[in-house]
Structures are given as structure tokens and as C-alpha cells.
Amino acid sequence: MGNDSLNGLHMKIVADNTVPFLKGIAEPFAEVVYLDSKAFTPEAVRDADALIVRSIDKCTRELLEGSRVRLITTATIGFDHIDTHYCEEAGITWRNAPGCNAASVAQYVLVSLIAIALRRGESLAGKTIGIVGVGHVGSIVARYAEAWGMRVLLNDPPRAAVEGDGAFVPLETIEKEADIVTLHVPLTREGQYATYHLADADFFGRLRRKPWLVNSCRGAVMDTAALIQAKRAGQVGELVIDCWENEPAISPELLELTTIATPHIAGFSADGKANGTRACLRAISEFFNVEVERLKEVTPPEPADPVIDLSAFADHRLERAVLRTFESPSTMAKGDGNLQDSNIWRIDRALRESPERFEWFRAHYDHPREPRAYHLVGQTSREWKQLGVLKFHVD
């Protein structure tokens, strides 16, 4: 239940200072204190009514005990940084932002697969992709994969238990038949469908096609030691990792073995960030019964060049259009046009050169826009049918 007695500047919000597009939006109805994640201390949050956090902000008993915090909102899909058991015990409500960056993660997966396929001189069409976890993100990845001509296998035991097995296959089928395996499950450590170390030594040992493996959900879904051994044994082919165990202290051995390594930025599109911020503000509005009059101002900036002309591309037109959306949106840096030096490879290179700057890269990331921010021109009807799944605009 909310509390309609909190209004005006009687409400205090403590917010992570890296939550995008937030500053100035809540100030008309609350006192807002912006803190670096390291400054989230018991003293700093003691007199706060609500918190707006990111995954790096650990909302533990130690942080919250003795405070007047009644609501925690996180601008993320995941919520394993919130001690939900303590919150229930203490009467603190928490809200995450399910689906806020689903399209962003799917964009990252497609960009990564395209980048690897181009580097290998292969086509994604005809490959079998196994999608483990078919929630917000996995469902979008499935649509993108189908549009790219891939055979799609879906694995989601919790959904299969409710909906029946018709649309789903057991994990064993993916282990035997998939050329690509991409993970999109939450991190859970308890219960029938626990996902902690879902990809363990047994999982890798059952892989039959040396698949490309993508992890853009949670680092601990994969057993790092087992993955290193599997990669060295040739059980895993190309490896894309955005989420790492023990980040930001990522494994140097695993980094060296990874094809595309990024610092947990798959869900960091500007669109996804805006969605997460709006979700936090809506939760505060509903819980405390206050109106957020400036909510519509939580919008990402337009790309520097929002028009993508496919007729300007000599080859790989569809691939170039998708990779273009992942370029730096403020400058639309496109390198020298070399497909082997698209932005995903530049992000990878920067992390390899300075893995100790993992959190710095995240905090200073130039959030790309999703395809919906771009207008296509010069496309054929066939190309539009394929790219339309990504929600590009067309004039």
C-alpha cells in the first residue's frame, strides 16, 4: 500500500547518480539526493522514503536496517542486488522494471552474431539457435533469429510447465542440435528451476556441435571454471560474454578465450535506460500517490544521423543497417566502413586493453539507440520485411 500523506518536498528520494534522464524530473514533488554507488551507506539512506537504484547498488539488510525506506525501485530487469527476503521481513516494497531493456539485449545479441558471422565469412541463415529462457528478451531474440533465417529452438521449463511442451524443447535437444546457444534466464539459486551455474561441466560435456555461446543475462548462470575448461577442450566454439561471474573482477583467463567481450552493457540502449527510469518513477507515483508531471520528458536524444540509406551500402546491406544502430549515437562514428571494426569490436578491444576499468566503461558508455530510432530508405520490399521485425521506421 502507498501512503498519500507523503507529498510535496516531505518526500525524500535517494537515487543512483548514473540513472539516465532522471535529474529534474522528480524534484517538483520530492527532495532528491543523487549519489555515486559507493556512497550508498546506511547513513545516506537512513531518512529516505524511496530509493532509485541500479544493479550495482546492493540493497542489503546492512544498508536498509534502521532506515525509513519504504520503497526500492530498480531501473533494471534483474533484482538479485536487492535482498528481497529482508525487504519482506521489514515491510519494504520493491519494484523492478521487467522488460525495460529487452529490445536492447536482443539488439546486442543480433549485432554480436552478425559481427562474428561476417568475420568468419558465414551466414546466420540456416543455423540452429537454442534460446534458453523465453521471457521478454528471449522472445524478441527468437523473432530476430527467425527473420534472419535461423531455425529456432526454445527452452523454458517454467513456461512449459504452465503452457505445455508444444512450443518448447528440453535442454538436451539444444545441447545436441544447436549451432548457437544464447542464455536469457534470471539468476535464481533456489527452487525447481534454479539457474545458478545452469551451464556447468555437465552442460558443456553434452554439447555436440561446438556451438557459439552467448551470455547476456547473468554471469553466475555459467560456471566460469567449467566454461574455461570447455572452451579449451573445444566443446564451445565462438564465445560472447557480456555478463561475468564476480564482475567487475572478471576472469583474465576467460577474457582471453572470449570472442566478443563487453562490460555488461547489452541492456544499455538509451531507449532501455529511459524505460527503466520511467518504470521507477511510475512505481513511486503509484506507491506514494503523487503525480509525476514531467514523466514524458524522460526520453533519449535523437541519433546524430537518424537516416540509414541502404542504397549507400555496396554489400551486406541488412547487416550494415543493424550494425549501424550500435554505433555511438552522439557522433555516429562508423570507423572507416570496415565491417571488421564495427563498434562491438571497439568495445571488446577497449575492455581487453583495460579490464580493470570495467565499471568505468559502464558508467561512461555512449548508450546506442535501438532500431526504432532510425529511418530506413533505399530498401527493397524483401529487405523491409526482414528489417521490419526490428521496428525500424520507414518513410
Secondary structure, 3 states (H helix, E strand, C coil): CCCCCCCHHHCEEEEECCCCCCCCCCCCCCEEEEECHHHCCHHHHCCCCEEEECCCCCECHHHHCCCCCCEEEECCCCCCCECHHHHHHHCCEEECCCCCCHHHHHHHHHHHHHHHHHHHCCCCCCCEEEEECCCHHHHHHHHHHHHCCCEEEEECHHHHHHHCCCCCCCHHHHHHHCCEEEECCCCCCCCCCCCCCCECHHHHHHCCCCCEEEECCCHHHECHHHHHHHHHCCCCCCEEECCCCCCCCCCHHHHHHCCEECCCCCCCCHHHHHHHHHHHHHHHHHHHCCCCCCHHHCCCCCCCCCEEEHHHCCCCHHHHHHHHHCCCCCCCCCCCCCHHHCHHHHHHHHHHHCHHHHHHHHHCCCCCCCHHHCEEECCCHHHHHHHHHHCCEEC
